[in-house]
Amino acid sequence: MNLDQTRLALLGTGNMGEAVLAGALRAGVAPANVVATSRRAERVAEVAARHGVRTTLDNVEAVRDADVVVVAVKPKDVGALLTSVGDALAPHAVVVSVAAGLSAAFFEGRLPGRQPVVRVMPNTPAAIGAGMSAVSRGTHATDDDVALVLAVLEGTGDAVEVPEAYQAASGAVAGSGPAYMFYVLDALAEAGVAVGLSRDLASRLAVQTMLGSARLIAETGEHPALARERVTSPGGTTVQGLRALDEGGVRAAFIAAVEAARDRTNEIAAELEG
């Protein structure tokens, strides 16, 4: 697959849109083959200067001849955007949604013919190539379409195809997950300060500990429960700390957080799609 020949249109250059753009460039999409849009002239100027891509305020102009069209505007604006650009799309162009809560059917119902649609839920670490994306195909998307989208996303980190019915749950874990991890990092660092460490030292210890722990699981494939047991000596310090976490209901709180995020995603979809 020659990504350097793939023509990419990015409609919307907010934080997530720019993260996808940066990842696509890392994956091998040529800057000269990218057109990015925004409602604000100053924003497209920033993106052009930072990434060396072409920019425009005209979405219709951007999608002409594109092979991949990433829709990264606010969910409430997607319907009108699709109506405006539909007739300018090439029949083979893969429309990629990063709009939370909107189904592939929502897109397909507002696009002409059998336009292939692929739904993606990335997360913010995509900006540094360490993201996690859940990818779901629409009715008309082929294996080749999905392969192309996965190739474009390669520079954002990891990506996995899931049935669309799992999008809300996947987003509740991976999409919202960075906020949960930042919450844990903040709490762990604050705990270090509470037991006498300087704030800088506590933060450094917490960040590297989380980074190293995640990397260890990723590289060994070991189940987190087994890895936890290897750190936990009978009668030792760690087992007492884990006991305090259990007494505080931390595990139940994480489950509740994921369930709440999933439910809110479904509520948003119902509100937007009617």
Buried (B, 14 or more C-beta within 10 A) or exposed (E): EEBEEBBBBBBBBEEBBBBBBBBBBBBBBBBEBBBBBBEEEEBBEBBBEEBEBBBBEEBBBBBBEBBBBBBBBEBEBBBEBBEBBBEBBBEEBBBBBBBBBBBBBBBBEBBEEEBBBBBBBBBBBBBEBBBBBBBBBBEBBEEEBBEBBBBBBBBBBBBEBBEBEBBBBBBBBBBBBBEBEEEBBEEBBEEBBEEEBEEEEBBBBBEEEBEEBEEEBEEEEEEEEEBEEEEBEEEEEEBEEBEEEEEEEBEEEBEEBBEEBBEBBBEBBEEBBE
